[in-house]
Amino acid sequence: MTALDSNLPAVHAMIDRDGRLIEADPRLNDLNIRAGGAIGAPLAIPQLATLARLAQRLGILVSRGIAAADGDDDIDMWVRAEPDPVTAHVRLTISGWRVRQAWLSPAPPTQRDHDFVLSGAAAHWETDAGLRLTHLSVVNGRHCGVEAAPLLGQPLTRLFAFTGSDDGILPVLEALATRNSFQNQPASIRDTAQPVLISAAPRLDTRGGFAGLVGSSRFVEAAFNAASEAAEPLTVSLNPDFSVKLDRALRAPLGRIIANADSINAQSEGPLRQDYADYAADIAAAGRHLLGLVDDLVDLQAIERADFVAAAEPIDLSDIARRAAGLLAVRATAAHVRIDRPGGDEVLPATGEFRRTLQILVNLIGNAVRYSPLDSMVWIRAERSGNFAAVVVADQGKGIAIQDQARIFEKFERVDTAEPGGSGLGLYIARRLARAMGGDITVDSAPGQGARFILTLPYRDL
């Protein structure tokens, strides 16, 4: 194989929901076999397996450049991992396949063995020339509080927040400028704020160029223990103007990113290589996923405030159910699911907040579509039940076990954590909103018999 194979056709593969390679083009299959894998066995190329798990967990298409080892060589490739919402399989499409000579340390073996095997090290890590993490081995996971796999490919600063000296100097920056080792750089683990000391040395390629860092971290035990003893139980407290700040910081920039990515994908400014157009589609999909998370976090902050009150407006539940079904018609068609909604002449008066009720029903119907099998039906019925008006959303999915029916209404919980989906906040927020309007959401289901979610609100006499 030549050193530059970027003109070769794209390589395709399929990973099942358990991480097994079930089909692959010959080039990738051969690489997987050399790595110790086989068709029907777990994918043996760690970087590809990690990316497939990430796409599966997020439920969105993810694209990323990676480097995989192949004997004495490295292979650079651009990978698109696209999850199937029905089967939870992940399809891999690989382009830009380029073979290059792997980095070899100029230091003698005895020095390499001694480097970074530091007493009390909590983690060992490596980066590429762009300071993106290519390896993370967590030695003391009990204190680290981080998961290694999602951090691979991320900037080193996603793992560590570096602290300058009294004069503002960062040893890590001096080391990068001079290509020297550094030791005991103060830092903290970004996700947990635990203090650590970082030591590292540069990697040089065969031409003497900077190829990355190899380093380790160890905890500042005294500081960590003192903080742990003094700490109260962890709670999350958000400033009342959190929603405004979040909108300002994230929503508008994400909107521009999505709009520009959609424009590039549509090639509205002229022809474009198809792989670049596909990358733009990936960016737009990821942006929409992040916008959904922003919406959930804003709602979460609002409904958990002590002074949160929903409006008490006269509404027509049948009309809102029809509107919610209409908003999800395109998604249902793409999933080969039909929605049977209340007739145009049906009226069900109730009291609640129009916007919040529509939000609840979009969530319930969206979940029903997501978990429905191909060529099935989602039924929506509006009816009076005593002093309450009720909307029933029923699907033909695999159902929910009794022991899971309370759990799915908790924060960050989902019907099936192995399947692609949202943030796990939708049902929690929906029930909190329903109860704030004097109603509730309940579920009636059994494995293999689909699920019926019932939204109730106070009935209003006409």
N, C-alpha and C positions, 0 to 999 in steps of 0.2 A: 504494500500500500504506500502511496506517495505521501509526502509530508503535508500536502495541501489537497484535501478532497472536498472542498466546499461546493464544487460543481456537481457532485453526485446527487442523485435524486433523494428526496426526503425518505426517511425511514419511519415505519409505522409499527406500533405494538399495542397490545391490549392487556391491561392488568385487571384482575377481578377484585371484588370488594375485600378479599382477604389478602391482597398484595401478591397474588400468584400471577406469573406470566402465562397467559393462555394462548397468545399468538404473537409472532414477531417476524419482521422481515429478516432475511438471512444475515445481513451485516450485524444487526443488533443481537440476533440469536447467537451468533458465533462469539461475540464479545461476552454475552451472558454466560455461555458455556465455559469460556476461559476464566470467568470469575467464579466458577463453581456452581452455576445454576443450571436450570433445565426448564423446558416447557412443562407447565403444571406444578412447578415448584415456586417458592417465593423468589421475586426478582432479586438477583445477586449483585446488582450494581447499586451501591448505597445511595448515590446522588439521585439516580432516577427513582428509586423506591421512595426516597424522602419527598421528592416533588409530587409523585403520584398520591401519597398520603395527604399532602397539603391540599391538593386540588379536591380530593375526596372529602376532606374535613370541611373545607370552606364551601364546597358545592358550586364552585365557579372555575372557569378556565384560567389556568395559571401558566405564564411563559417565563422562562428564565434561562440564562446561559450557565452551563456547568462544565466541569472538567472531570473526566473519569479516567482512572488508571487502566492501562492495558500493557502488562508486562513492564518493560523499561520505558514505555512511552506514555504520554497523556493524550487524551482525545478531548478537544474542545467541541462543544455542540450547543445548539439552541433547541430547547425542548418546550413543546406545548403540551400540557397535560389537561385534558378535557374530560370532566366527569359526566357520566350518563345519569340523569336524574331518576331513571326508571330502574336500571340494573345496578347502579352504584359502581359499575366498571369505570375504569379510566383509560382513555385512548391517548397514547403518546405519539406525537409527530415530531421527528427530529430532523433539523436542517443544519447547514453550516458545519458538517462533520469534518474536523481538521485534526490531523495527527501531528504531534510535536514531541520533541525529546523532553522527557521529564527532568525536573530540577534535581540536581545531585549536590549534596552539601560539600563545600570545599574543605570542611573541617575533618580531621582524622576521626575514625570510629570511636576511639576512647573519649575524645572531647565531646562528640555528639551524645554518647551515652551519659555523660556527666551533666550536660546542659539541661536545665529545666526539670530535672528530677529532684525537685526541691522538697525539703522536709515540710510536711503539713500542707502541700499543695492541694487546693480544692478542685482545680480543673487545669487541663492542658489544652491548648488551642493553637491553631495555625490560621494564617490568612494568605490571600493572594496579593498581588502587587497593588490592587485597588483597596486593600485592607478589608476585604470581605471574608467572612469566616468560611474556611474550607474544612475545618476539623474542630470538633469540640468534644473532649472527653471529660465528663463530670465525674470526679473522683468521690467527692463528698456531696452527693445529691441531697442529703437530709438538710443541709444548711443552704445549698445553692438556690433552691426554689425555682430552678429554670429547667426547661426541657430542651435538650440539645437539638433535636431534629429541626424544629421550625426556625432556628437561628442560622442554620447553614445557608450561605449565600447572602446573609445580611451584613451590613457594615459592623465593624468591631465596636463602634460606638452604640450599636443597638444592644450589645451585651453589657458594656461598661460605660459609666460616666466618669471621666477622668477629672482629677482635682489638681489644680496648679499649686506651686509652692507659694510662699509668702510674697515673692516678687513676681508672681504670675507666670512663671516658667513651667512648661510641661515637659518632663523628661522624655516622654514618648515622642514629642515633636523634635527635640534635639537629637534623639537617636535616629529618627527618620532622615533628618538633614545630614547627619554625619555617617550614617550606616554603621552605627555602633550599637552594642548591647546596652540595655538599661535594666536596673533592678529597683524594686520596691517603689514603683510609681503609685502614689495614692489614688484610689478609685473606689467606685461602689458598683454593685450589680444594679443595673438600671431598674429592673422590675421589682426588686425587693429593698433597695437602698442599703443593703448590707455592705459594710466597708471591707475592702480587699486591698492587697498590695500586688501589683502587676510587675512581672519580670519577663523580658523577651530579648531576642536577638534577631537580626535581619537574616533573611535567606537571599542568597545571590544565585543568579542563573549562571550558565556555563560561560557567558560573556562578561560576567561581573556586574550585571545590572540587578537592580532591586527586584526581588521576586516575592516578597512578603515577609511576615513575621512568624516566628515560632515562640510561643510563650506559655506561661503558667500563671496562676493566681492562687493566693492563699488568703485566708480570712484574718482580719485583725480581731482575734478572738476576744480580747479584753473589751474593745469597743462594742463588739456585737453582743457579748454577754450582758454588759451593763445596760445596753439599750433594751435587750430582751426582758431583763428583770424589771425595768421601769415602765415597760410598755403596758398600756391598757389593751383589752381585747380589740382587735382590728375592726374599725367601722369606716364606712365611706360617707363623708359629709361633703356635699356639693354646695357651692355658693349659690344664692338665689339667682344671680345673673348668669349662671352657667349656660343656659340655653342661648342667650344672646351672644356670649363669647364663642360658643361652639359654632353657631351660625356664621359668625364673622371669620372664625379661623379656618373652618373646614368646608361648610356647605357651598359657599360661592366659588372657592378654588376648585372643589370637586366638580361643580357644575361646568366650569370652563374646561376642565380636563376631559369630561365626558363628551361635551359638545365638540371639542376639537378632535378627539379620537374618533367620534362618529363621522365627522367630516372627512378625516383621512381615510377611514375604512370605506366610505362611499366614493372615494376618489373624486370628490367634487372639484378639486383643483387640477385634475388631470390624471393620466395613467400612472400607476404605481406598481412596483413589484408585489405579487400577491402575498408573499410572506410578510412584507411590511404592512400591507393592509390588514392581514390577519393579526399581527401584533397590536395594531391600533384597536381592533375589535376586542382583544384581550384586555387592553387598558380600559376601554369603556365599560366592559363587564365588571372588572375589579372596582372601578369607580362607583358604579351603581350599587355594588355590594357594600362598599364603605358608606355610601349615602344612606342605605338602609340601616346600617349600624348607628349612624349619627341620629337618625330619626328615633330609633329604639332608645338610645341613651337620653335624648331630650325628653321623650315621653316618660322614661323611668324616673328622671330627675323631677319631673312635674308631678306625677301621681304619688310620689313618696313624700312630698312636702305636706306638713301638717295642715296647711291652709288650702289644700287643693279642693276645689268644688267644681262639679260638672254642672253645666247649664240645664235647667228644666224647661224644655221647649215642647210644644205640641208637634209630634212627628208622626209619620205614617211608616210603620215598620215594613209593610209590603213594598212600598215605593223604594225605601232604602235598600231592601234585599235585592230588588230588580237592578238598582244602580250598581250595587257591589258586584253582582253577577256580570253586568255589562263591562265593568272595568277589568274583569278577569277572563273575558271571552277569548281574547287572543291567546293568552297563556293556556287556556283549556284546549283550544283548537290545536296548538302546537303539541300538547301532551296527549292528543287523541282522546279527550274526555269531554262528554256532553254535560251541560248544566241545564237542569229543569227548574226554572224559577217561577215565582208566583205570576199569575196572569195580570194583564194590564188593568183589569177592572177590580182587582182585589184591593181592599183597604183594611188596614189594621192600625187603629189609632193607639198611640202610646205617648208616654212622657219621657224625654231624655234629651241629650244634646245631639243634634243632627250629625255634626262632623265626627264626634267620637263614636256614635253608633255605626256610621259608615266604616270607620276605621276597624271596629270590631268585626263586622261582617266580611270585610275584605280579608282580614286575617283568617277567619274560620273557613271561608270558601277557598282561599288560596291554599290553606293546608289540605283541604279535602281534595283539591285538584292535584297537589303535589304527591299525595300518597295513594292516589287512585291508579288502578291498573289500566292498561291500554283498552280503548273501546268500552269504557265503563261510564257510569252515570253518577252525577252528583245532584241530589234532590234538595231543593230549598222549599220549605213550607212555612207559611205564616198563619198562626192560629191564636185564638184566645184561650187562656188557661186560668179560669177563676178571675182573680184581680190582676192578672198579668197578661201581657201580650208576649208571644213567644215566636221566635224564628228557629226552625230546626234545619240544620245543615247535615245531611247524611251522605256518606260515600260507600263505595264497595271495596275499600282497601282491606288490608290484612287485619285491621282491628287493633285494639289496645287491651292488654291484659289488665285485670282488675287491680293488681298490685302496682301498676304504673299510672293509674288514672288520677291519683292525687299528685304524683310526682311531676307530671307534665305541666302543671300550673305553677310550679316553682320557678324562680329565676334561673336562667341558663340551663334549663332542662328541656329535652326534646323527646318526641315519641320514640325514636330509634336513633341513638347517638352515632351508630355506624353509617347512617344514611346521610347524603348531602342535605343541607338545610340552612336555616337562618341562624340567628344568634341565641335562640332559646329564651328569648324575652317576650315573644309575641303573645302567647297564651297568658303569661303572667300579667302583662300590661292589659290585655283584653278583659280578664276577669276583674282586675282592680278598677278599670273604667266602668264595667257593668255594675259593680257593687256601689261605686260612687254615684251612679244614677238611680240607685234603689232597686237594682235587679241582680242578676247573677248569670254565670255560665256553668253549665253542668255537662257531663259526658255520659253516654250510655253506649257501651261497646263490649265486645268479647273477641278473642282471637279468631280470625277467619270469618268474622261476620260484619266487617266494616265498623264504622263509628258514627254516632249521632251526637253532634254538639248542639246544645240548646241555649240560646240567648233569651233571657226574660227581662222585661222592663215593665214598670207600672202601666196598667191599662188605663186609657183615657176615654171616658164617655164622650160621644159626639154631641 
